[in-house]
Amino acid sequence: MSTNEKSAHFDTVNLHSDRSDKPEHGSLHKAVHTSIAFEYEDARDLAAVFQGKKNGYNYGRQQNPTVNALQNRITRMEGGHSTVAFATGMAAIGSILFSLLRQGDHVIASAFLFGNTNSLFNTFTNFGVEVSFVDATDCTAVKAALRPETRLVFVETIANPVTQIADLQGIGTLCQQHNLIFVVDNTITTPWLFSPRTVGATFIVNSLSKYFGGHGDALGGAVTDTGLYDWKDYPHLYDNYKTGPSSTWGMTQLKKKGLRDFGATLAPEAAHTLALGSETISLRVERACNNALTLARFFEAHPRVRKVNYPGLESHAQHARAALLFGQFGGLMSIELEEEIDCFDFLNRLQFVVSSSNLGDTRTLAIPVAHTIFFEMGAARRASMGIPDSMIRLAVGIENIEDLLADFTQALA
Ligand SMILES: *Cc1c(COP(=O)(O)O)cnc(C)c1O
């Protein structure tokens, strides 16, 4: 790419990302490289690649040119230092915990987490890692949970399904003061709405399965290293990974102990699909945000809707924070219907809105939360998270807003 990448905008840089990495045959898209093995004319180069003395590919579980191109794209989008992709968002999160924590460590996690992330943290407690779940909308709750053995703080930007916004700035500052790894799951906001680097994140997690790929047709996950954390004094790093600047050591261990040893590698075909989908991320997310805000205002004024959780509404507890950090308010919301309406009948009456568990699709999806995605955690934990049985989560898509309004109007009538 000959133009100045530094001065160009997010969309432009993203669209031209594959051209900056030695385009093959002038190809505008990175090719789908399906080979898992790579040949070297000089066997000494093969050895040098294995020893990390030379850049190159050794085996498809660790590296692939199509996946690398996607990783570079995400690094540019997040303004990060480097990125490693995984088969799913859960593999990305699991690999961080698995590769960098040990027995006796303590983790502070938001109490308002994606259900499977919550489940994963609970699993780690069986391996001697203690987890405190705190109200991350309030930095003082995080501070109160600090212990000498605290290593890592994990939060999401806009929590699912009640849409609480973590005190990202306050927690970022706290993590800097206490030298803690700060992991921000940016899935719901995407790098288009929010840059976790600006609040001091160490690692940025993106589930590529959602808004990033954006079409509900490929799974993927990624961890971006912002380069802001100095791993010099981090106790659990293996000596042979402490090469190069100390800001890169954690990522090296994540690639070796996480991606290589655990092996949840992103397939090149999926990497291609996700990269292609991401080219329209700004258009899609902007449309979803606009649709969601219009719908949230419609629901707030509707007599048969008891409650609306959406950060774009002035009634939302962290509305000002969301406006400051994200500008727009995302495509995710939840509503509670008046008691006389059966939530399953309501969902069945919807014509364009699909009953489905995904989010970040082009289509608007709806799901009864307590009966599905948050069923496994039980009534007590649901109550503590503010999730009543009547709650419906909406993942607003990019349809024409008139048709969405008409669909909800008839379903509520
Ligand atoms: C979906 C999701 C994940 C997990 O991603 P998968 O790709 O489905 O494994 C993690 N965090 C958040 C916020 C999500 O919405």
The ligand as a Tripos MOL2 file, in Angstrom:
@<TRIPOS>MOLECULE
LIG
   15    15     1     0     0
SMALL
NO_CHARGES

@<TRIPOS>ATOM
      1 C1        -20.3200  -14.7740   21.6610 C.3       1 LIG1
      2 C2        -19.4600  -14.1180   22.6630 C.ar      1 LIG1
      3 C3        -18.2930  -14.7430   23.1050 C.ar      1 LIG1
      4 C4        -17.8800  -16.1210   22.6300 C.3       1 LIG1
      5 O1        -17.6410  -16.1170   21.2670 O.3       1 LIG1
      6 P1        -17.7980  -17.4810   20.3790 P.3       1 LIG1
      7 O2        -17.1690  -17.0780   19.0960 O.co2     1 LIG1
      8 O3        -19.2520  -17.7680   20.2620 O.co2     1 LIG1
      9 O4        -17.0630  -18.5560   21.0920 O.co2     1 LIG1
     10 C5        -17.5200  -14.0890   24.0290 C.ar      1 LIG1
     11 N1        -17.8660  -12.8780   24.5030 N.ar      1 LIG1
     12 C6        -18.9930  -12.2470   24.1020 C.ar      1 LIG1
     13 C7        -19.2990  -10.9120   24.6600 C.3       1 LIG1
     14 C8        -19.8280  -12.8430   23.1620 C.ar      1 LIG1
     15 O5        -20.9470  -12.2090   22.7820 O.3       1 LIG1
@<TRIPOS>BOND
     1     1     2 1
     2     2     3 ar
     3     2    14 ar
     4     3     4 1
     5     3    10 ar
     6     4     5 1
     7     5     6 1
     8     6     7 2
     9     6     8 1
    10     6     9 1
    11    10    11 ar
    12    11    12 ar
    13    12    13 1
    14    12    14 ar
    15    14    15 1
@<TRIPOS>SUBSTRUCTURE
     1 LIG1         1 GROUP 0 **** ****
